[in-house]
Each structure stands twice: as structure tokens, then as C-alpha cells.
Amino acid sequence: MLFKLLSFVESCELMSFTYKRFITYFFRGLLFVVPIALTVYVIAWILRFIDGIVPIPVPGLGILIILAFITFIGFLASIFITKPLFEIFERWVFRIPLINILYTSIKDLMAAFVGDKKKFNTPVLVKLSDTVFRLGFITQDNLLDIDDRTLVSIYMPHSYNFSGNLFLIPKENVTILEGLSSTDVMKFIVSGGVSNLSIKEAVSKKREDFNN
């Protein structure tokens, strides 16, 4: 009887050990598979959406046509002869209520990422209180027309989201994170702080405000 009881206990311990190993391997698999699967899914969805804009029954041809069209428009917008036409079009759009807000907002956002004057290429650490700091990106570095103090506009993205808040912060409360790329800082914010980021090293390396 005692032997059977010991055998039962050992089998239970073995099952428990096997179950724990199974759960461990399963979650490790999720950690590896889910990011790849979601990335592939999103990219495939975007490509299918773009390819579907041009109804041509040849996979990928719609994407090539759209890329060529956008490149051609960019070429025309850079030519001195056609620039006045685009300026006339924009002046006409600016006169339309609501449409002008949507158009200018989208244009400014696109220019911040791909324009000649990129806005999201300076990550900063903002001191909100003695114990609270937030990460963000400079969008304007001189707002003297708003306040007598030197204010800067800081965009602070939300974690696990594509939205964010805009704050006007005194320069003395802002520390430029030199040595850190905007990509790494954005990944750190969007991931909710899960991604690795050596903020301490960047701050200790050089802590300066915009008055210097």
C-alpha cells in the first residue's frame, strides 16, 4: 500500500513537472511567434490594401504603379515650372472649411517624418516633478510668442498606441538624450517600457538644457 502511494506521488510530481515545462515552452513559443506573425500580417494587409487600390489582376503590379505615381508627383512638385500649380492648389484647399484642417494636419505630420525638416529626431527626457519623468520628442524648440519663458513643444506618445499628448515645457526641464536614437526611444515608449533602453547612461553622459 505504501509503495503504491509513493508511486502515485512520484507520478503526480512528474506530471506537474511536465506540465510546467509544457507551459514554459508554450509561452516561449508565443513570445517568438506572435511578434513575427503580427508583423507579417500587418505588412501583408498594408500591401494587399495598396495593391487593391489599382484593380489589376497581377499581384504586386498595383503597388509598383502607385509607387511610380507618387514618385512622379514628387518629381513634379520639385520642378520650378510646376511648383506654382501646387501652391495654387494648396491655397484653394486652405479656403475650404474642415478640409483645410484635415489637409494641413496630415501634411504637417508627413513632413515631420519624411520632410526636409524632420520633427521626431530629437528624443528628450522631461522632468514633470521631483519624482516623475517622461520621454518625448521635440516638435518646436522656440515658442516665445506663447510665453515670456522659453518654451518647447514636446510630443509624448502613448504606450501600446499610436496616439499621444503634446506638452509645452520650459527648456530647463528638458534634457536631450544624446546618444540614443529616436527609433529606440519610440520603441521603448510604445512597448510600455518593456524594450531595453539605457537612459541612465545617456543622461549621465551629457545632461544639458537648450540654453547652452
C-alpha positions in Angstrom: 0.0 0.0 0.0 2.8 2.4 0.9 4.6 1.5 -2.3 1.5 2.3 -4.4 1.1 5.7 -2.5 4.8 6.6 -3.2 4.4 5.6 -6.9 1.3 7.8 -7.1 3.1 10.8 -5.6 6.0 10.4 -7.9 3.7 10.2 -10.9 1.9 13.4 -9.8 5.2 15.2 -9.4 6.3 14.0 -12.8 3.1 15.2 -14.3 3.4 18.6 -12.5 7.0 18.9 -13.8 5.9 18.0 -17.3 3.0 20.5 -17.2 5.3 23.3 -16.0 7.8 22.6 -18.8 5.0 22.5 -21.3 3.6 25.9 -20.1 7.1 27.3 -20.2 7.8 26.2 -23.7 4.4 27.3 -24.9 4.9 30.9 -23.6 8.4 31.0 -25.1 6.9 29.9 -28.4 4.3 32.7 -28.1 7.0 35.2 -27.4 8.8 34.2 -30.5 5.9 33.5 -32.9 3.4 36.3 -32.1 5.6 39.3 -32.9 6.7 37.7 -36.2 3.1 36.7 -37.1 1.6 40.1 -36.3 4.4 41.9 -38.2 3.9 39.7 -41.3 0.1 40.1 -41.0 0.2 43.9 -40.8 2.7 44.2 -43.6 0.7 41.8 -45.8 -2.5 43.7 -45.0 -1.0 47.0 -46.0 0.5 45.6 -49.2 -2.9 44.0 -50.1 -4.7 47.2 -49.4 -2.3 49.3 -51.5 -2.3 46.7 -54.3 -6.1 46.7 -54.3 -6.3 50.4 -55.0 -5.4 49.7 -58.6 -7.8 46.9 -59.9 -5.2 45.0 -61.9 -5.3 41.2 -61.7 -1.5 40.9 -61.4 -0.2 40.6 -57.8 2.2 43.4 -57.0 1.6 45.4 -60.1 -0.7 47.8 -58.3 1.9 48.6 -55.7 4.5 49.3 -58.4 2.1 51.7 -60.2 1.3 53.6 -57.0 4.9 53.9 -56.1 5.8 55.2 -59.6 2.8 57.6 -59.5 3.9 59.0 -56.1 7.5 59.4 -57.2 6.3 61.1 -60.4 4.2 63.6 -58.3 7.2 64.3 -56.1 9.3 65.0 -59.1 6.7 67.4 -60.5 6.4 69.1 -57.1 10.2 69.7 -57.2 10.2 71.3 -60.6 10.2 75.1 -60.8 7.6 75.2 -63.6 5.0 73.1 -61.7 5.6 74.5 -58.2 3.2 77.4 -58.7 0.4 74.9 -59.7 0.8 73.1 -56.4 0.8 76.3 -54.5 -2.4 77.4 -56.2 -4.0 74.1 -55.3 -3.0 74.4 -51.7 -4.3 78.0 -51.5 -7.6 76.6 -52.8 -7.7 73.8 -50.3 -6.9 76.2 -47.4 -10.1 78.1 -48.2 -12.4 75.1 -47.7 -13.6 74.8 -44.0 -12.7 71.5 -42.3 -10.9 70.2 -45.3 -8.1 72.7 -44.7 -7.7 71.5 -41.1 -7.5 67.8 -42.2 -5.2 68.6 -45.1 -2.7 70.8 -43.2 -2.7 68.4 -40.2 -1.8 65.4 -42.5 0.7 67.4 -44.5 2.5 68.6 -41.3 2.5 65.1 -39.8 4.0 63.7 -43.0 6.6 66.5 -43.2 7.6 65.7 -39.6 8.6 62.2 -40.6 9.8 62.5 -44.3 10.2 66.2 -45.0 13.3 68.3 -45.1 12.7 69.5 -41.5 12.0 66.3 -39.5 10.5 66.8 -36.1 10.8 63.5 -34.3 14.6 63.1 -34.4 15.4 64.6 -31.0 14.4 62.4 -28.1 14.3 64.1 -24.7 13.7 63.3 -21.0 11.2 65.7 -19.4 11.1 66.4 -15.7 7.4 66.8 -14.7 8.0 66.8 -11.0 10.7 65.8 -8.5 9.9 62.1 -8.9 8.2 61.9 -12.3 9.9 61.9 -15.7 8.5 61.3 -19.2 10.1 60.6 -22.6 9.1 62.5 -25.7 10.3 64.2 -28.9 10.8 67.9 -29.7 8.5 69.3 -32.3 9.2 73.0 -31.8 12.2 74.4 -29.9 11.2 78.0 -29.6 7.7 79.3 -28.6 8.4 82.8 -27.4 5.1 84.0 -28.8 3.2 82.0 -26.2 5.1 82.8 -23.0 7.9 85.1 -21.8 9.8 82.0 -20.8 11.5 79.8 -23.4 9.0 77.0 -24.1 9.5 74.0 -26.3 6.7 71.7 -27.6 7.2 68.0 -26.6 5.2 65.2 -28.2 4.8 62.3 -25.8 3.4 59.1 -27.4 1.2 56.7 -25.5 2.3 53.2 -24.8 0.8 50.5 -26.9 -0.9 53.1 -29.0 -0.3 55.4 -31.9 -1.8 58.5 -30.2 0.0 60.8 -27.8 -0.1 64.2 -26.0 1.6 67.5 -26.7 3.1 69.5 -23.8 4.7 72.9 -23.8 7.6 72.6 -21.4 10.1 75.1 -20.0 13.5 74.3 -21.5 15.2 73.9 -18.1 13.0 70.9 -17.5 14.1 69.2 -20.7 17.2 67.0 -21.1 18.3 66.0 -24.6 19.1 62.2 -24.7 22.2 62.4 -26.8 23.5 59.0 -27.9 20.0 57.5 -28.1 18.3 57.1 -31.4 14.7 58.2 -31.9 13.8 54.7 -33.0 15.0 53.1 -29.8 13.2 55.8 -27.7 9.9 55.3 -29.7 10.1 51.5 -29.3 10.7 52.0 -25.5 7.6 54.2 -25.2 5.3 52.3 -27.5 6.2 49.0 -25.8 5.3 50.4 -22.4 8.9 50.4 -21.2 9.4 46.7 -22.0 12.2 47.3 -24.6 15.7 47.9 -23.3 16.9 51.5 -23.2 20.0 52.8 -21.4 18.5 56.2 -20.4 20.8 56.5 -17.3 24.0 56.3 -19.5 22.6 58.9 -21.9 21.7 61.3 -19.1 25.0 60.8 -17.2 27.0 61.2 -20.4 25.7 64.7 -21.1 22.9 66.5 -19.3 22.3 69.9 -20.8 19.4 72.2 -21.5 18.7 74.3 -24.6 20.2 77.5 -23.2 23.7 76.2 -23.9 
